[in-house]
Amino acid sequence: MIQRIQSLFLLMAMGLLISMIFIPLAEVKDFQENILQFDLIGVKMAGEPGYLFITYPLLILIAAAILVSLITIIKYRNRILQIRLCIFNILLLLGFYGMLLYLLNKVKVHFTATIYYEIPVLFPVICVILIFLAIRGIRKDIILLRSYDRIR
């Protein structure tokens, strides 16, 4: 299961997505020069508990992408299902970006602020690339197994 390269790609993607939960995605400065942190749960003042603006849809999309990656790794014997789950995972990550842009625009208007993106905003793009590489590995396995069937 883990010996296959696509499983390693999916594990790396899952690790990046898990790390997004703990790292802020953006820094928001409002018109009073207050610094706010934008993460997967919401927007909060830097260093203070409690959220000013809630962004649970982002957390739900990332949790779903993590779960789909885990299921994809577990279903290593059903390669066609693995490819479909990988494509679904890519669609979830693209939906994450759409929701992220929507919520950032909403925060920008609500707080009349400027937004400074952090590095974890790029993690889903890296995950899409890793999942695409996993799809290529799964297809190579399918081709290899079909060639063994032809020899018999």
Salt bridges, closest charged atoms under 4 A:
ASP141 OD2 - ARG4 NE 2.96
